[in-house]
Amino acid sequence: MNLQSLLCLTFAQVIVMFISISPDSPDDRQIRRIVEMLKAGSVVIIPTDTIYAMICDIYNHKAIDKI
């Protein structure tokens, strides 16, 4: 199963990136990239078993406002 993330909502525009991470051999570089984007206030959309989930840094009020 591959996880795909749609990344980063910004103030004036929407930037969409598809990042595939294999659970069998996750790429540390891709994971660090997603973590840095979350720290910067991005919103990430990830698939779950039944729905898509929107995630962000809960300590970043601007990111929460985007959701």
C-alpha angles and dihedrals in degrees: 000000000000123000117218121197127199106209144206136011113197132186102262102019145022118241115194123196128175112214119180118204120187114217089210094058111008116197109235091204092058092046091050089049091055092045091052091049091051090049088052091056102265125149117229125202115205131180119240129186093279111010143010117265128209113217134183141156104290090208093057108084094192090056091049090050089055090059 
